[in-house]
Amino acid sequence: MNPNPYNVIDASGNTLAVFARANYVGVAGRYSPWQQYYDPGMDLTQICDGVLYRNSRTRLADIRDGTSQTLMVSEKTPYHSDSTWVGVVPGGVTNPTPMFAFVGPDPSASQVNVHTGPTPLEHPPVIKPPCQPLANTDEVWAEHSDGANVLLCDGSVRFVSKDINVLTWSRMGTRAANDIINSEF
């Protein structure tokens, strides 16, 4: 864990703010809503099918896929890219650490959220379970070599293997998609 604060920067490298780091972030669902974060009037419930995202008002009754099978929070460590609970800086970017620079930056909203996939902007769309070598900055990453810790909506903490079935992983990100998981993860 890196206890030092970090600079939130824009695409030109200018510092916009200094934030405290976090090792855990909210799960927005399957899809990445990052571009829409900058339209404060946009209703993200049309894009985010998870539990935690900007202005979410998810109630326990809204989690129809089962609280013991729905992700709320996951690891996202500074080893891969910076993350925080402080908030999102408009115009900021999330850069991977030099070791993962080949994946490129994402909008700053990926500092507070991750998604489980697929990633619609990738062709073909890809689902990347925890700690995949090609993970973008908006995907789950932990410093464990074989997976990541997650907090489920029932309050339990589980370790999810990097070898989890990709469809199971994607479904764990949804709150009410009628995609109940029938197997252990």
N, C-alpha and C positions, 0 to 999 in steps of 0.2 A: 504494500500500500504506500502511495506517495502522499504524505500529509500536507505538502506545500500547495498554496493556491496556484491557479494558472490564469494565463491571459486568454480572454475570449477575443479572437481577432476576426477581421473581415477578410475578404478574398485578396486584398492587397497587403495583408500582414499588419495592418494598423490595430493597435489594442483598443478595444471598445469597452472592456470591463475586466475586472479581476474577480474570479469566483473561487469558492472553496470546492475542492474535489469531493466526489462521492464514488463509491464502488458499486452502487445499486441504482437502478432507474426504473421508471414505470414502463409497463408493456402496453403499447397502443393498440395492438391487435396484429392481424396478418400483414396489413399493407402499410407502407410508409406514407404518412401524411405531411411530410416536412414542408413542402412548398406551400401548403395551405395554412401553415402556422402564421404566416405573415398577413393574412386577411382576418382581422379580429372579428369580423362579422360572420365568418363562415361557420356553419354548423358541422363540426367534425364528426358527429355521430353518423353522418352519411359515408364517411371514409374509414373511421376507426371502429373496428368491431371488437376491440379489447376493453380494458377496464380503466386505465389511466392515460389521459391525454389532456390537452388544453381545454379548460372549462368543462371537463367531464363531470357528470352528475350521476354516475353509475350507482345504483342502489343494489342491495343484496338480491332483491327480487328480479333485477335485470339480468342476473347471471344465470340464465336458464340452461347453460351447458353443464352446470354443476360446479360448485365452489371448490371441490376437491380436485378438479381437473382443469381449472382456469387460472392462467398466470396473472399475477398482479404486478410483481416486481422481479427483476432478474439482475444478475451480476453484469457489470460492464466496467472493467477495471482500466485505470490509466495506463496500464502496460500496452494496451491497444489504442485507445484514444481517450481524451478527457470527457468526464461526465460530472454532473452536478445535480443538486435538488434546488438550487437557487432560482433558476428560471431560464428563459430564452432571450437572447439579445437579438433584436431584428438586425439583419445584415451580417450577422456573425456566421462563421463556418466552423465545422468540426473537422479537424485534421487528424489523420492517423499518426501514430508515432513513426519515426523514421524507418523502423523495421517493417512497417506495414504500409509504407507510402504508396506502393503500387495500387492500392484500392482507391486512392483519391479522397477528396473531402466530401462532406455532406453538409446541408444547412445546419445551423446551430441547434435546431430542435432535437437533433439526435444526441445532444448532450443530456437531455432529460428523459428521452424515450428510446425504446427499441421496438422492433417488430419481429414476428416469427416467420414471415414469408408466405407466399412467394414475393419476390421483388419484381413488380410488373414492368419496371423500366429496363430490366435486363432481358436480353433475348438469347435463348428462351428464358422465361421466368424461372427463378431458382429459389429453392428453400434451403437455407443454411442452418443446420442445428448449431448448438453452442460450440464455440471455439474452432470453427472451421478456418483453415488457413487463408481463405479468400474472403473472409467476413468483412463487410463494410463497417463503417463507424456507427451505423444504426442497427447493428445486430449484436447478439449476446456474445460476450467474450469474458473469460475468467483466466486467472493465472494458473488454474489447475490444468494439467495436461489432458484430462479425459472428460471434461464437462464443466457444468456451472451450477451454482446454487440458485434456486428460485423460491419465491414466496407465492403460494397459491392463495386463492381468495377465501379458503377456509381457515387461513392463518398458519397452515403447516409449511414447513420448509423442506424442500426435497433437492436432491442432487440429480440433475438430468445429464445423462451420458451424451457425449458428442456423437455416439453411434445410434442415438434414438431414431426410430423410423421418421422420415421427414414429414409424412402426412400427419402423424401423431403430433409432432412438434408444431406444425402449422396450426392444427386444431386446438392445441393448448392455449393459443393466443386469443381465441374468440370467447365472447361472453354469451352469445345467444344465436349461434349459427346452426343449431340442431346437429352438431357433429360430435356427439358424445364419444368419449374414448373408452373402448371396451377392454383395453389391455393395460398392464402396468407399464410405467415408464421408468 
